[in-house]
Amino acid sequence: MTRPPLEPFHPRDPDYVGRVRASFDLQQAMRLIGAHLAVVEPGYTEIHLPYRQEITQQHGFIHGGVVGMIADSAAGYAANTLTPADSSVLTVEYKLNLIAPADGERLVARGEVIRSGRTLIITKAEVFAIKAEQWTLCAVMQQTIMAMHGRKEKGV
């Protein structure tokens, strides 16, 4: 499934890809569930998550909490692509709608910046369950991110 063209955003950090990937690698939670950061572009990221029985709920679908985790991280890292090199990001709030079971061989969370301000960045995410190469939208999220200027992540 192809994604629609994004509004052009211009990163403030020429090494944003390396910084975002290094930050993602610090997330033990993403490692725990088996997620990986597949795409990093200005204002856009994708997190891919293969199906694993250990992250399912009682019906065999990937748990909604895990769906929320990858939506939050995808949109948060989309925001982080646009922050200066000496900054990091933190989620202030998000609203997640689970609209179909996360029933697939893998999930893809697509995070995208809607509006990038100096301190607050508004993002959205869509999570798709992919089964037999059929993409089903299973969750949508809107999020507010706070840019923390002059404050890097622990370990970066």
C-alpha positions as CSV (number, residue, x, y, z in Angstrom):
1,M,0.0,0.0,0.0
2,T,1.5,3.3,-1.0
3,R,1.3,6.3,1.2
4,P,0.0,9.8,0.1
5,P,2.6,12.5,-0.5
6,L,3.6,14.4,2.7
7,E,3.7,18.1,3.1
8,P,7.3,19.1,2.7
9,F,9.1,19.4,6.0
10,H,12.7,20.5,6.4
11,P,14.8,18.9,9.2
12,R,16.8,21.3,11.4
13,D,19.4,18.6,12.0
14,P,21.3,17.3,9.0
15,D,21.9,14.0,10.8
16,Y,18.3,13.5,11.9
17,V,18.2,10.0,10.6
18,G,21.1,8.8,12.7
19,R,19.8,10.6,15.8
20,V,16.3,9.2,15.4
21,R,17.6,5.7,14.8
22,A,20.0,5.9,17.8
23,S,17.1,7.1,20.0
24,F,14.9,4.3,18.8
25,D,17.6,1.8,19.6
26,L,17.5,3.0,23.3
27,Q,13.8,1.9,23.6
28,Q,13.9,-1.4,25.4
29,A,10.1,-1.5,25.0
30,M,10.3,-1.7,21.2
31,R,13.0,-4.4,21.5
32,L,10.8,-6.3,23.9
33,I,7.9,-6.5,21.5
34,G,10.1,-7.1,18.4
35,A,9.4,-3.8,16.6
36,H,11.8,-2.1,14.2
37,L,12.1,1.4,12.7
38,A,11.8,0.7,9.0
39,V,11.5,4.2,7.5
40,V,12.8,7.6,8.6
41,E,12.0,10.6,6.5
42,P,11.4,14.3,7.3
43,G,8.1,14.4,9.2
44,Y,7.4,10.7,8.7
45,T,8.4,7.3,10.1
46,E,7.3,3.7,9.9
47,I,7.5,1.0,12.6
48,H,7.1,-2.6,11.5
49,L,6.1,-5.3,14.0
50,P,5.9,-9.0,13.1
51,Y,3.2,-11.1,14.7
52,R,4.4,-12.9,17.9
53,Q,2.1,-14.9,20.1
54,E,3.7,-13.3,23.2
55,I,2.1,-9.9,22.3
56,T,-1.4,-11.2,21.6
57,Q,-4.6,-10.9,23.7
58,Q,-7.2,-13.6,24.4
59,H,-8.6,-13.7,20.9
60,G,-5.2,-14.1,19.2
61,F,-5.0,-10.5,17.9
62,I,-2.0,-8.3,18.7
63,H,-3.0,-6.5,21.9
64,G,-4.4,-3.0,21.7
65,G,-1.8,-1.7,24.1
66,V,0.9,-2.9,21.8
67,V,-0.9,-1.2,18.9
68,G,-0.9,2.0,20.9
69,M,2.9,1.6,21.7
70,I,3.9,1.5,18.0
71,A,1.5,4.3,17.0
72,D,2.9,6.5,19.8
73,S,6.5,5.7,18.8
74,A,5.9,6.1,15.1
75,A,4.3,9.5,15.4
76,G,6.8,10.6,18.1
77,Y,9.7,9.7,16.0
78,A,8.1,11.5,13.0
79,A,8.1,14.6,15.2
80,N,11.7,14.0,16.3
81,T,12.9,14.1,12.6
82,L,12.1,17.8,12.7
83,T,13.7,18.9,16.0
84,P,17.2,20.3,16.4
85,A,20.2,18.1,17.1
86,D,20.3,19.1,20.8
87,S,16.6,18.2,21.4
88,S,14.5,15.2,22.2
89,V,10.7,14.7,22.3
90,L,8.2,13.5,24.8
91,T,4.5,12.6,24.3
92,V,2.1,15.0,26.0
93,E,-1.1,13.2,25.0
94,Y,-2.7,11.0,22.4
95,K,-6.1,9.8,21.4
96,L,-6.2,6.3,19.9
97,N,-9.1,4.7,18.1
98,L,-9.0,1.0,17.6
99,I,-11.2,0.4,14.6
100,A,-10.5,-3.2,13.6
101,P,-8.7,-6.2,15.3
102,A,-4.9,-6.2,14.9
103,D,-5.2,-9.5,13.0
104,G,-2.2,-10.0,10.7
105,E,1.2,-11.5,10.1
106,R,2.6,-8.0,10.8
107,L,1.6,-4.5,11.7
108,V,2.8,-1.3,10.2
109,A,2.5,2.0,12.1
110,R,2.9,5.1,10.0
111,G,3.6,8.3,11.9
112,E,3.3,11.7,10.3
113,V,3.7,15.3,11.4
114,I,0.6,17.4,10.9
115,R,2.1,20.7,12.2
116,S,5.5,21.4,13.6
117,G,5.9,24.2,16.0
118,R,8.9,25.2,18.1
119,T,7.7,23.4,21.3
120,L,4.5,21.6,20.3
121,I,4.3,19.2,17.4
122,I,1.0,17.7,16.3
123,T,1.2,14.3,14.7
124,K,-1.0,11.4,13.6
125,A,-0.5,7.7,13.1
126,E,-2.3,5.0,11.3
127,V,-1.7,1.3,12.1
128,F,-2.3,-1.4,9.5
129,A,-2.7,-5.1,10.1
130,I,-1.3,-7.0,7.1
131,K,-2.6,-10.5,6.4
132,A,-2.0,-12.3,3.1
133,E,-0.7,-8.9,1.8
134,Q,-4.2,-7.3,2.4
135,W,-3.8,-4.1,4.4
136,T,-6.5,-3.4,7.0
137,L,-6.5,-0.1,8.9
138,C,-6.8,-1.2,12.6
139,A,-6.1,2.0,14.5
140,V,-5.8,5.8,14.1
141,M,-4.2,8.2,16.5
142,Q,-3.7,11.9,17.0
143,Q,-0.9,13.1,19.3
144,T,0.7,16.1,20.8
145,I,4.5,16.0,21.2
146,M,6.6,18.4,23.3
147,A,10.1,19.2,21.9
148,M,12.5,19.4,24.8
149,H,15.2,21.8,23.6
150,G,18.7,21.3,25.1
151,R,17.7,17.9,26.5
152,K,19.0,14.7,24.8
153,E,17.9,11.2,25.7
154,K,19.9,9.2,28.2
155,G,22.7,7.4,26.4
156,V,22.7,9.5,23.2
